[in-house]
Amino acid sequence: MCGRFAITVDASVIQHEFNLAPVNIAFSPRFNIAPTQSVPVITNDHPDQLVMYRWGLIPSWAKDISIGAKMINARAEGIEDKPAFRAAFKRRRCLVPVSGFYEWQAREGGKQPMFIRVKQEPLFAMAGLWEVWRDGEGRDMPTFTIITTSANSFMKSIHDRMPVILHPEDYATWLQADDVPAGILKGLLRPFEPDALTAYDVSKAVNRAGYDSPELIQPVA
């Protein structure tokens, strides 16, 4: 799964790295992004823009906002058939730019948080889906979820799931506005190359969702 991540650059750097139009959103580096918080994403609705969406997908048919906290991830397996995700998988896909993500490894002394990133890459993109939910007062709330897949050989010792990390050459396919054959999209939802990842222990202070500091991504002994 993916329950926390970090974006260690501001919006202008994301704009440059993903060749986007000039950004008009305010976003500063974040080191402990948690579910229900708003972060920058790139959607297939406007693939040249950076927009702020709430993490935790709320389907358009949901009765209230609470379901979003339970839908921060979408399993790649069978995603095209699941009622909560099938429409978004077909028509509403997004990139989630990140610098790295956290996972907790089970050890004798308890769970140890680790920070995982792509080697020598300040930013990479995870595959996501998005929806717009309208509340009882007619206000629209755009939300997203991160797609996960089975762990590769590198991640298996840490967790049995991992977020889908897309290659830059696949961004355009994932962000196509027109219908894309499900087989092509499903082919992108695979574990990332294990040799391209690195991971290390970080402070257990990351367990506190309200705590956000650069120290959280620093290695600890």
N, C-alpha and C positions, 0 to 999 in steps of 0.2 A: 504494500500500500504506500501512500504518500500522505503523511499527516502534517508535515511542517516543511517549509523550504525557505530559501534566502535569495534575495536579489540585491547584490552588493554594489550596484551602480545606480545612477539616477536615470530619469526618463530620456535625457538627451543621448546618453550612451546607448540605450536600447534602440533608440531611433536610428543611430548611426550603424550599429551592428546588424540591424535587420532591414536597412535601406528603406526607412519609412518617411512619410511626410513629416515636416516639422511638428513637434508635439505641443499641445496646449494644455497638458495636464500637469499637476504638481505631484511629483513622486520623488522621495528621497530614499537612499539605500535602506533596506530592511533586512534584518538578520534572523528574524524568528516569526515568519508569516504563518498564521494559524487559520483554521477554518472560520468562515463567516466574515473575514476581513476582505477589503477591496484591494486589488492589485492590478497591474497592467497586463493586458492580453492583446493578442492580434486575432481578429475574427475574419472568417471568410466573407462576411458581409461588407467589411471595409479592410481589405488586406494590406493597405498601405498606411493604416492608422494605428496608433496605440490608444487603447481605451481602458477605463477602469471598470472591472466587473467584480462582483462578490463571489468569494470561493464557497461553493456548496450549491450544486445545481438544484433549482426549484422548477419542476415541470410546469408548463402553463396551466395544467389542469389541477394543480395542487390547491388544497383548500386554505392552507396557511404556510407561513414562512418556516416553520420548525423543521420541515422535511429536509431543508437545505443542509443542516448540520450533519445529516446522515448520508448525504450524497456528495461527499467531497471527492470520492473516487468512483470510477466506472470500470468494471472488469472487461477486458478486451474480449474474453471468451463469450460468444453469444450476444455481443453488444447490439448487433443489428436487429435482434428480435425482442429485446427487453423493452417493455412499455415505457419506462422512464427515459430511455436513451435512444430508441430506434429512430425517432423523427430527427433528433439532433444529430445523430450519426450520419444521416442521409443529407441533411441540409444546413446544420449549424455547428461547424467545427472551428477550433481555434488553436493557436500556439500560446503556450504559457512560458514566457522567457524567464529563466532562472539562472542563478550562479551555482546552485547546489541544493541538495535536499537532505533532510535528516531521517535516520532510521535508528531504531533501538534494538541492539543485539542482546539476546538473553545470555547471561553469564551467571556463574555461581553466586556472585555478590549482588545480583540484581540486573536490571536492564541498563545497558550502557549506551548513551546516545552517540551516534557517529554521523559525520558529515561526509556526504558522497558527492563527487563532482566529476565532470569530464576533464581529463588531463589537459592542461595548457589552454583551457577555454574559459574566458571570463563570463561567458553567457552561452547557454544552449536552450533548446526549446523542448518542452514536454507537450504531448498531444492532449488536447482537451476538447470538450463539447460545451456549447453555451445555449442558454434559453433566456427568454424575457418573461418574467412573471408579473402580473398586474394585481395589486392589492385591492382591498375593498373600497378604497377611495380613488381608484383609477390611476394610481401612480405605478410606473413601470420600474421593475428592478431586474437588471441584467445579471445573470449568474453563470458560473461555469463549474465543471468538474474535470479532474485529471484522470486520464485513462491509465490503467495499470495492466501489467502482463506478468507472466511467470518470471522468476528470477533467473538471471544468467549465472554462469559458473562463479563469477566474482561475487555476486550478491547473495548466493545461496547460504553462505556461512553467516550472513547478517539477517536476512529475511527471505521468505519464500515468494514475495512479490516485489515488483519494482515499477516505477512509472515508465510509460513509453517515452523514450527519448528519440526524437526524429532527427534525421540527417538534413543538413541545409538543402541538399538537392531534392528533398522530398517536401519541403515547405509549400511550394507552389501547388503540388497535387493536393495536399491536405487542405489548402485554403481555396480551392476552386469553388466558385459560387454555383456553378452548374452541377447537376447530378454526376457523380463519379461512381462507376461500378463498385458494388460492395466488395468484390474480390480484390480490387486494387487497393482500396482503403484498408481492408483487413490485412493485406500484405505488409502494410507499414507498421502494424501493431505487434512488433516482435521485440524480443529482448535486445538491448544494445550490446555492442561488442564488449566483452569483459575486459580485454586489455586496454580499452580506452578510458576506464574508470579508475578512480583512486578514492580511498576512504581513510578516515582517521578518527580517533576518539575526541570528543569535545566535552565541554563542561555540562554537568547535569542541570545547570541553571536554565538550559533551553527547555526544561520540563515546564517552566512557568510561562504560559502563553502570553502574559502581559509584559514579559521582560524582553527587551530588544537592545542588543549591544554588539559591536564588532567583536568583542571577546568570544562570543558564542561560536564563531567559526574558526577560532584558533585551536590548534592541537593541544591536548593535555596528556601528561604522562600516564 
